[in-house]
Amino acid sequence: MTLFSVFNCTFPSTETTKEIYSKILEKHVLEYHDDIKQSVSKLTDATMAVYLTIKEKLPRTPVKFHYIFNLRDLSRVYEGLLNTTPDKVPDKAVFIRLWRNECQRVFCDRLINSEDQELIGGDNGVINEQIKTHFKEVEETALANPILFGDFTMSNPTDEEAEDPRLYEDLNNWAQVKEKLEKMLEDYGYDNKPMTLVLFNDALAHITRIHRIIRFPKGSALLVGFGGSGKQSLTKLATYTACY
């Protein structure tokens, strides 16, 4: 006789979720600056506020069929925070800036129109409002643009025997990212069919996003755009930059 079972796993309470993620982050920042250690609880409150706002105001619809947000997304935010080292995150300002980047990447990169983007990641969006509410003392640094994080500024795909020096860090500005990726594009042309790309700021941002995703364990992305918009070329460069 065939036996059937039904299992229902309910979402944990807000307090339980906060406790779980706070403990995970507290363990990671034991060697960090005291200001960072003391900000863990507020950071978890801010993360939950962003998540609950998205769940409430951005429901799934036939047009927005991929607006499915759950505990995996919270885990991805914390995965980015856990991917750091004390030397690259020396103070609370950089740590909160990193948190903003992870929320932007995990949540905002999946939103399909400017209204939704503004609601979550805009100047008056919920992410920025949480920073202004909980971390006003580092607001100027945390909210500065552009916001670019990655681990490729020290990488050199042509030197396979070198110890991998990749550290997840703030890439600072467009000029620094452009200089590095133009060098990567030149190196790519030596080993493969050369690509003629104009690395304007949007292209740099997309490469940084793709690179971040594929460098994280089990990272995957769906790139949506018109034919000839550069999805394949930017992915090739991001993959080469990641040494894959």
MILUMPA-287612 format. One record per residue (C-alpha): residue number from 1; x negated, y, z. Coordinates in Angstrom, 3 decimals, m for minus. Layout:
BEGIN
<rec><i>NUM</i><east>X</east><north>Y</north><up>Z</up></rec>
...
END
This chain:
BEGIN
<rec><i>1</i><east>0.000</east><north>0.000</north><up>0.000</up></rec>
<rec><i>2</i><east>m1.359</east><north>3.415</north><up>m0.938</up></rec>
<rec><i>3</i><east>m1.678</east><north>5.886</north><up>1.904</up></rec>
<rec><i>4</i><east>m1.409</east><north>9.647</north><up>1.424</up></rec>
<rec><i>5</i><east>m2.523</east><north>12.404</north><up>3.797</up></rec>
<rec><i>6</i><east>m2.064</east><north>16.148</north><up>3.792</up></rec>
<rec><i>7</i><east>m4.702</east><north>18.352</north><up>5.393</up></rec>
<rec><i>8</i><east>m4.062</east><north>22.025</north><up>6.079</up></rec>
<rec><i>9</i><east>m7.066</east><north>24.147</north><up>7.040</up></rec>
<rec><i>10</i><east>m5.836</east><north>27.488</north><up>8.336</up></rec>
<rec><i>11</i><east>m7.882</east><north>30.662</north><up>8.145</up></rec>
<rec><i>12</i><east>m9.558</east><north>31.346</north><up>11.518</up></rec>
<rec><i>13</i><east>m8.428</east><north>34.342</north><up>13.516</up></rec>
<rec><i>14</i><east>m10.132</east><north>37.693</north><up>13.001</up></rec>
<rec><i>15</i><east>m11.826</east><north>37.487</north><up>16.392</up></rec>
<rec><i>16</i><east>m13.107</east><north>33.983</north><up>15.702</up></rec>
<rec><i>17</i><east>m14.433</east><north>35.022</north><up>12.304</up></rec>
<rec><i>18</i><east>m16.204</east><north>38.032</north><up>13.810</up></rec>
<rec><i>19</i><east>m17.784</east><north>35.826</north><up>16.471</up></rec>
<rec><i>20</i><east>m19.062</east><north>33.320</north><up>13.902</up></rec>
<rec><i>21</i><east>m20.686</east><north>35.854</north><up>11.603</up></rec>
<rec><i>22</i><east>m22.035</east><north>37.995</north><up>14.440</up></rec>
<rec><i>23</i><east>m23.851</east><north>34.987</north><up>15.899</up></rec>
<rec><i>24</i><east>m25.303</east><north>34.068</north><up>12.516</up></rec>
<rec><i>25</i><east>m26.641</east><north>37.590</north><up>11.976</up></rec>
<rec><i>26</i><east>m27.862</east><north>37.991</north><up>15.561</up></rec>
<rec><i>27</i><east>m30.034</east><north>34.916</north><up>15.120</up></rec>
<rec><i>28</i><east>m31.542</east><north>36.274</north><up>11.918</up></rec>
<rec><i>29</i><east>m32.469</east><north>39.724</north><up>13.271</up></rec>
<rec><i>30</i><east>m34.238</east><north>38.570</north><up>16.434</up></rec>
<rec><i>31</i><east>m37.552</east><north>39.903</north><up>15.065</up></rec>
<rec><i>32</i><east>m36.073</east><north>43.119</north><up>13.664</up></rec>
<rec><i>33</i><east>m36.018</east><north>46.623</north><up>15.139</up></rec>
<rec><i>34</i><east>m33.842</east><north>47.064</north><up>18.228</up></rec>
<rec><i>35</i><east>m31.544</east><north>49.492</north><up>16.384</up></rec>
<rec><i>36</i><east>m30.747</east><north>46.742</north><up>13.891</up></rec>
<rec><i>37</i><east>m30.027</east><north>44.211</north><up>16.635</up></rec>
<rec><i>38</i><east>m27.617</east><north>46.625</north><up>18.288</up></rec>
<rec><i>39</i><east>m25.758</east><north>47.260</north><up>15.035</up></rec>
<rec><i>40</i><east>m24.760</east><north>43.629</north><up>14.376</up></rec>
<rec><i>41</i><east>m21.388</east><north>43.792</north><up>16.124</up></rec>
<rec><i>42</i><east>m20.357</east><north>47.032</north><up>14.380</up></rec>
<rec><i>43</i><east>m21.548</east><north>45.659</north><up>11.062</up></rec>
<rec><i>44</i><east>m19.341</east><north>42.608</north><up>11.450</up></rec>
<rec><i>45</i><east>m16.377</east><north>44.852</north><up>12.331</up></rec>
<rec><i>46</i><east>m17.056</east><north>46.900</north><up>9.196</up></rec>
<rec><i>47</i><east>m17.307</east><north>43.787</north><up>7.030</up></rec>
<rec><i>48</i><east>m13.990</east><north>42.469</north><up>8.328</up></rec>
<rec><i>49</i><east>m12.366</east><north>45.861</north><up>7.732</up></rec>
<rec><i>50</i><east>m13.513</east><north>45.821</north><up>4.099</up></rec>
<rec><i>51</i><east>m12.356</east><north>42.241</north><up>3.622</up></rec>
<rec><i>52</i><east>m8.921</east><north>42.769</north><up>5.200</up></rec>
<rec><i>53</i><east>m8.361</east><north>45.947</north><up>3.171</up></rec>
<rec><i>54</i><east>m9.104</east><north>44.060</north><up>m0.034</up></rec>
<rec><i>55</i><east>m6.798</east><north>41.206</north><up>0.970</up></rec>
<rec><i>56</i><east>m3.991</east><north>43.661</north><up>1.710</up></rec>
<rec><i>57</i><east>m4.317</east><north>46.165</north><up>m1.134</up></rec>
<rec><i>58</i><east>m5.722</east><north>44.086</north><up>m3.988</up></rec>
<rec><i>59</i><east>m3.521</east><north>40.992</north><up>m4.261</up></rec>
<rec><i>60</i><east>m3.848</east><north>38.492</north><up>m7.063</up></rec>
<rec><i>61</i><east>m1.691</east><north>39.248</north><up>m10.126</up></rec>
<rec><i>62</i><east>m1.398</east><north>37.762</north><up>m13.647</up></rec>
<rec><i>63</i><east>m3.726</east><north>40.493</north><up>m14.924</up></rec>
<rec><i>64</i><east>m6.041</east><north>40.251</north><up>m11.918</up></rec>
<rec><i>65</i><east>m5.941</east><north>36.475</north><up>m11.682</up></rec>
<rec><i>66</i><east>m9.492</east><north>36.289</north><up>m10.334</up></rec>
<rec><i>67</i><east>m8.771</east><north>38.518</north><up>m7.323</up></rec>
<rec><i>68</i><east>m9.176</east><north>35.599</north><up>m4.934</up></rec>
<rec><i>69</i><east>m11.062</east><north>36.655</north><up>m1.823</up></rec>
<rec><i>70</i><east>m11.767</east><north>34.298</north><up>1.076</up></rec>
<rec><i>71</i><east>m14.401</east><north>33.228</north><up>3.586</up></rec>
<rec><i>72</i><east>m16.820</east><north>32.416</north><up>0.775</up></rec>
<rec><i>73</i><east>m17.033</east><north>36.118</north><up>m0.014</up></rec>
<rec><i>74</i><east>m17.815</east><north>36.997</north><up>3.592</up></rec>
<rec><i>75</i><east>m20.514</east><north>34.328</north><up>3.520</up></rec>
<rec><i>76</i><east>m21.990</east><north>35.810</north><up>0.339</up></rec>
<rec><i>77</i><east>m22.266</east><north>39.221</north><up>1.976</up></rec>
<rec><i>78</i><east>m24.126</east><north>37.674</north><up>4.888</up></rec>
<rec><i>79</i><east>m26.229</east><north>35.548</north><up>2.545</up></rec>
<rec><i>80</i><east>m27.672</east><north>38.778</north><up>1.176</up></rec>
<rec><i>81</i><east>m28.329</east><north>40.116</north><up>4.669</up></rec>
<rec><i>82</i><east>m30.045</east><north>36.856</north><up>5.625</up></rec>
<rec><i>83</i><east>m32.263</east><north>37.041</north><up>2.547</up></rec>
<rec><i>84</i><east>m34.415</east><north>39.798</north><up>4.050</up></rec>
<rec><i>85</i><east>m37.599</east><north>40.058</north><up>6.082</up></rec>
<rec><i>86</i><east>m38.461</east><north>42.598</north><up>8.824</up></rec>
<rec><i>87</i><east>m41.167</east><north>44.272</north><up>6.757</up></rec>
<rec><i>88</i><east>m38.727</east><north>45.130</north><up>3.972</up></rec>
<rec><i>89</i><east>m35.964</east><north>46.260</north><up>6.350</up></rec>
<rec><i>90</i><east>m37.870</east><north>48.390</north><up>8.862</up></rec>
<rec><i>91</i><east>m34.940</east><north>50.314</north><up>10.367</up></rec>
<rec><i>92</i><east>m31.179</east><north>50.504</north><up>10.678</up></rec>
<rec><i>93</i><east>m30.755</east><north>52.924</north><up>7.780</up></rec>
<rec><i>94</i><east>m32.189</east><north>50.418</north><up>5.298</up></rec>
<rec><i>95</i><east>m30.201</east><north>47.581</north><up>6.887</up></rec>
<rec><i>96</i><east>m26.897</east><north>49.421</north><up>6.533</up></rec>
<rec><i>97</i><east>m27.850</east><north>50.402</north><up>3.001</up></rec>
<rec><i>98</i><east>m28.468</east><north>46.718</north><up>2.273</up></rec>
<rec><i>99</i><east>m25.043</east><north>45.846</north><up>3.720</up></rec>
<rec><i>100</i><east>m23.436</east><north>48.409</north><up>1.430</up></rec>
<rec><i>101</i><east>m25.210</east><north>46.869</north><up>m1.560</up></rec>
<rec><i>102</i><east>m24.041</east><north>43.361</north><up>m0.668</up></rec>
<rec><i>103</i><east>m20.435</east><north>44.513</north><up>m0.311</up></rec>
<rec><i>104</i><east>m20.684</east><north>46.333</north><up>m3.627</up></rec>
<rec><i>105</i><east>m22.057</east><north>43.249</north><up>m5.356</up></rec>
<rec><i>106</i><east>m19.733</east><north>40.678</north><up>m3.790</up></rec>
<rec><i>107</i><east>m16.497</east><north>42.660</north><up>m3.926</up></rec>
<rec><i>108</i><east>m16.746</east><north>45.635</north><up>m6.284</up></rec>
<rec><i>109</i><east>m18.436</east><north>43.830</north><up>m9.180</up></rec>
<rec><i>110</i><east>m15.297</east><north>41.697</north><up>m9.537</up></rec>
<rec><i>111</i><east>m12.873</east><north>44.630</north><up>m9.754</up></rec>
<rec><i>112</i><east>m11.615</east><north>45.429</north><up>m13.240</up></rec>
<rec><i>113</i><east>m10.582</east><north>49.095</north><up>m13.223</up></rec>
<rec><i>114</i><east>m11.719</east><north>52.441</north><up>m11.856</up></rec>
<rec><i>115</i><east>m8.813</east><north>52.721</north><up>m9.394</up></rec>
<rec><i>116</i><east>m9.728</east><north>49.481</north><up>m7.646</up></rec>
<rec><i>117</i><east>m13.428</east><north>50.355</north><up>m7.757</up></rec>
<rec><i>118</i><east>m12.746</east><north>53.741</north><up>m6.165</up></rec>
<rec><i>119</i><east>m10.556</east><north>52.201</north><up>m3.462</up></rec>
<rec><i>120</i><east>m13.301</east><north>49.865</north><up>m2.284</up></rec>
<rec><i>121</i><east>m16.658</east><north>51.251</north><up>m3.376</up></rec>
<rec><i>122</i><east>m16.006</east><north>54.881</north><up>m4.318</up></rec>
<rec><i>123</i><east>m17.145</east><north>57.986</north><up>m2.485</up></rec>
<rec><i>124</i><east>m14.009</east><north>57.839</north><up>m0.360</up></rec>
<rec><i>125</i><east>m13.648</east><north>54.070</north><up>m0.540</up></rec>
<rec><i>126</i><east>m13.391</east><north>51.697</north><up>2.374</up></rec>
<rec><i>127</i><east>m17.081</east><north>50.692</north><up>2.307</up></rec>
<rec><i>128</i><east>m18.276</east><north>54.284</north><up>2.580</up></rec>
<rec><i>129</i><east>m15.612</east><north>55.086</north><up>5.177</up></rec>
<rec><i>130</i><east>m16.838</east><north>52.223</north><up>7.373</up></rec>
<rec><i>131</i><east>m20.395</east><north>53.564</north><up>7.174</up></rec>
<rec><i>132</i><east>m19.208</east><north>57.058</north><up>8.096</up></rec>
<rec><i>133</i><east>m17.188</east><north>55.652</north><up>10.999</up></rec>
<rec><i>134</i><east>m19.673</east><north>53.190</north><up>12.512</up></rec>
<rec><i>135</i><east>m23.073</east><north>54.409</north><up>11.325</up></rec>
<rec><i>136</i><east>m22.797</east><north>58.164</north><up>10.879</up></rec>
<rec><i>137</i><east>m26.381</east><north>58.666</north><up>12.084</up></rec>
<rec><i>138</i><east>m27.742</east><north>56.878</north><up>8.976</up></rec>
<rec><i>139</i><east>m25.010</east><north>57.984</north><up>6.589</up></rec>
<rec><i>140</i><east>m27.255</east><north>60.051</north><up>4.313</up></rec>
<rec><i>141</i><east>m29.683</east><north>57.185</north><up>3.605</up></rec>
<rec><i>142</i><east>m27.066</east><north>54.449</north><up>3.443</up></rec>
<rec><i>143</i><east>m24.864</east><north>56.313</north><up>0.966</up></rec>
<rec><i>144</i><east>m27.655</east><north>57.535</north><up>m1.330</up></rec>
<rec><i>145</i><east>m27.466</east><north>56.471</north><up>m4.979</up></rec>
<rec><i>146</i><east>m28.528</east><north>54.566</north><up>m6.977</up></rec>
<rec><i>147</i><east>m28.287</east><north>51.472</north><up>m4.811</up></rec>
<rec><i>148</i><east>m30.446</east><north>48.704</north><up>m6.267</up></rec>
<rec><i>149</i><east>m31.772</east><north>45.654</north><up>m4.421</up></rec>
<rec><i>150</i><east>m33.778</east><north>42.768</north><up>m5.832</up></rec>
<rec><i>151</i><east>m36.873</east><north>40.629</north><up>m5.454</up></rec>
<rec><i>152</i><east>m38.640</east><north>41.141</north><up>m8.760</up></rec>
<rec><i>153</i><east>m40.840</east><north>44.197</north><up>m8.313</up></rec>
<rec><i>154</i><east>m43.847</east><north>42.027</north><up>m7.365</up></rec>
<rec><i>155</i><east>m43.081</east><north>39.031</north><up>m9.603</up></rec>
<rec><i>156</i><east>m45.302</east><north>38.063</north><up>m12.505</up></rec>
<rec><i>157</i><east>m43.879</east><north>35.283</north><up>m14.676</up></rec>
<rec><i>158</i><east>m47.139</east><north>34.910</north><up>m16.618</up></rec>
<rec><i>159</i><east>m49.027</east><north>33.757</north><up>m13.519</up></rec>
<rec><i>160</i><east>m47.526</east><north>30.396</north><up>m12.628</up></rec>
<rec><i>161</i><east>m50.253</east><north>29.484</north><up>m10.126</up></rec>
<rec><i>162</i><east>m49.864</east><north>32.575</north><up>m7.960</up></rec>
<rec><i>163</i><east>m48.038</east><north>32.321</north><up>m4.680</up></rec>
<rec><i>164</i><east>m44.500</east><north>33.606</north><up>m5.082</up></rec>
<rec><i>165</i><east>m44.426</east><north>37.044</north><up>m3.394</up></rec>
<rec><i>166</i><east>m40.704</east><north>37.632</north><up>m3.932</up></rec>
<rec><i>167</i><east>m39.097</east><north>39.625</north><up>m1.146</up></rec>
<rec><i>168</i><east>m35.565</east><north>41.013</north><up>m1.302</up></rec>
<rec><i>169</i><east>m35.890</east><north>44.778</north><up>m0.984</up></rec>
<rec><i>170</i><east>m34.592</east><north>48.211</north><up>m1.925</up></rec>
<rec><i>171</i><east>m35.778</east><north>48.977</north><up>m5.460</up></rec>
<rec><i>172</i><east>m35.467</east><north>52.709</north><up>m4.751</up></rec>
<rec><i>173</i><east>m34.711</east><north>54.348</north><up>m8.103</up></rec>
<rec><i>174</i><east>m34.059</east><north>53.883</north><up>m11.797</up></rec>
<rec><i>175</i><east>m37.593</east><north>54.821</north><up>m12.805</up></rec>
<rec><i>176</i><east>m39.205</east><north>52.060</north><up>m10.759</up></rec>
<rec><i>177</i><east>m36.759</east><north>49.423</north><up>m12.005</up></rec>
<rec><i>178</i><east>m37.100</east><north>50.583</north><up>m15.613</up></rec>
<rec><i>179</i><east>m40.902</east><north>50.456</north><up>m15.480</up></rec>
<rec><i>180</i><east>m40.848</east><north>46.892</north><up>m14.163</up></rec>
<rec><i>181</i><east>m38.197</east><north>45.597</north><up>m16.557</up></rec>
<rec><i>182</i><east>m39.837</east><north>47.213</north><up>m19.583</up></rec>
<rec><i>183</i><east>m42.998</east><north>45.294</north><up>m18.658</up></rec>
<rec><i>184</i><east>m40.909</east><north>42.115</north><up>m18.335</up></rec>
<rec><i>185</i><east>m39.331</east><north>42.784</north><up>m21.744</up></rec>
<rec><i>186</i><east>m42.778</east><north>43.197</north><up>m23.288</up></rec>
<rec><i>187</i><east>m44.016</east><north>39.946</north><up>m21.686</up></rec>
<rec><i>188</i><east>m40.858</east><north>38.164</north><up>m22.843</up></rec>
<rec><i>189</i><east>m41.694</east><north>39.105</north><up>m26.418</up></rec>
<rec><i>190</i><east>m45.068</east><north>37.346</north><up>m26.180</up></rec>
<rec><i>191</i><east>m43.486</east><north>34.012</north><up>m25.209</up></rec>
<rec><i>192</i><east>m40.208</east><north>34.195</north><up>m27.118</up></rec>
<rec><i>193</i><east>m38.541</east><north>35.958</north><up>m29.999</up></rec>
<rec><i>194</i><east>m38.899</east><north>39.687</north><up>m29.176</up></rec>
<rec><i>195</i><east>m35.762</east><north>41.575</north><up>m28.163</up></rec>
<rec><i>196</i><east>m35.231</east><north>45.221</north><up>m29.016</up></rec>
<rec><i>197</i><east>m33.396</east><north>46.609</north><up>m26.005</up></rec>
<rec><i>198</i><east>m32.825</east><north>50.161</north><up>m24.815</up></rec>
<rec><i>199</i><east>m32.957</east><north>49.915</north><up>m21.034</up></rec>
<rec><i>200</i><east>m30.651</east><north>52.759</north><up>m20.066</up></rec>
<rec><i>201</i><east>m29.302</east><north>52.923</north><up>m16.513</up></rec>
<rec><i>202</i><east>m26.207</east><north>50.761</north><up>m17.048</up></rec>
<rec><i>203</i><east>m28.363</east><north>48.048</north><up>m18.631</up></rec>
<rec><i>204</i><east>m30.781</east><north>48.198</north><up>m15.691</up></rec>
<rec><i>205</i><east>m27.866</east><north>47.882</north><up>m13.259</up></rec>
<rec><i>206</i><east>m26.451</east><north>44.863</north><up>m15.101</up></rec>
<rec><i>207</i><east>m29.829</east><north>43.094</north><up>m15.238</up></rec>
<rec><i>208</i><east>m30.290</east><north>43.702</north><up>m11.506</up></rec>
<rec><i>209</i><east>m26.832</east><north>42.251</north><up>m10.816</up></rec>
<rec><i>210</i><east>m27.389</east><north>39.165</north><up>m12.964</up></rec>
<rec><i>211</i><east>m30.849</east><north>38.597</north><up>m11.514</up></rec>
<rec><i>212</i><east>m29.519</east><north>38.809</north><up>m7.953</up></rec>
<rec><i>213</i><east>m26.790</east><north>36.268</north><up>m8.664</up></rec>
<rec><i>214</i><east>m28.985</east><north>33.643</north><up>m10.309</up></rec>
<rec><i>215</i><east>m31.691</east><north>33.980</north><up>m7.656</up></rec>
<rec><i>216</i><east>m29.234</east><north>33.082</north><up>m4.883</up></rec>
<rec><i>217</i><east>m28.486</east><north>29.372</north><up>m4.339</up></rec>
<rec><i>218</i><east>m25.536</east><north>28.164</north><up>m6.449</up></rec>
<rec><i>219</i><east>m25.168</east><north>31.636</north><up>m7.918</up></rec>
<rec><i>220</i><east>m22.925</east><north>31.942</north><up>m10.964</up></rec>
<rec><i>221</i><east>m21.267</east><north>34.758</north><up>m12.868</up></rec>
<rec><i>222</i><east>m18.754</east><north>35.346</north><up>m15.635</up></rec>
<rec><i>223</i><east>m19.876</east><north>38.166</north><up>m17.923</up></rec>
<rec><i>224</i><east>m16.977</east><north>39.906</north><up>m19.669</up></rec>
<rec><i>225</i><east>m17.461</east><north>42.386</north><up>m22.497</up></rec>
<rec><i>226</i><east>m17.155</east><north>43.078</north><up>m26.208</up></rec>
<rec><i>227</i><east>m19.274</east><north>41.097</north><up>m28.627</up></rec>
<rec><i>228</i><east>m22.642</east><north>42.736</north><up>m29.167</up></rec>
<rec><i>229</i><east>m22.537</east><north>44.599</north><up>m25.836</up></rec>
<rec><i>230</i><east>m25.710</east><north>42.866</north><up>m24.652</up></rec>
<rec><i>231</i><east>m24.458</east><north>40.107</north><up>m22.338</up></rec>
<rec><i>232</i><east>m26.729</east><north>37.448</north><up>m23.825</up></rec>
<rec><i>233</i><east>m29.812</east><north>39.648</north><up>m24.152</up></rec>
<rec><i>234</i><east>m29.556</east><north>41.038</north><up>m20.618</up></rec>
<rec><i>235</i><east>m29.056</east><north>37.513</north><up>m19.260</up></rec>
<rec><i>236</i><east>m32.160</east><north>36.303</north><up>m21.105</up></rec>
<rec><i>237</i><east>m34.226</east><north>39.122</north><up>m19.628</up></rec>
<rec><i>238</i><east>m32.783</east><north>38.579</north><up>m16.140</up></rec>
<rec><i>239</i><east>m33.515</east><north>34.849</north><up>m16.406</up></rec>
<rec><i>240</i><east>m37.078</east><north>35.494</north><up>m17.536</up></rec>
<rec><i>241</i><east>m37.523</east><north>38.000</north><up>m14.697</up></rec>
<rec><i>242</i><east>m36.363</east><north>35.305</north><up>m12.268</up></rec>
<rec><i>243</i><east>m39.069</east><north>32.968</north><up>m13.680</up></rec>
<rec><i>244</i><east>m36.498</east><north>30.462</north><up>m14.928</up></rec>
END
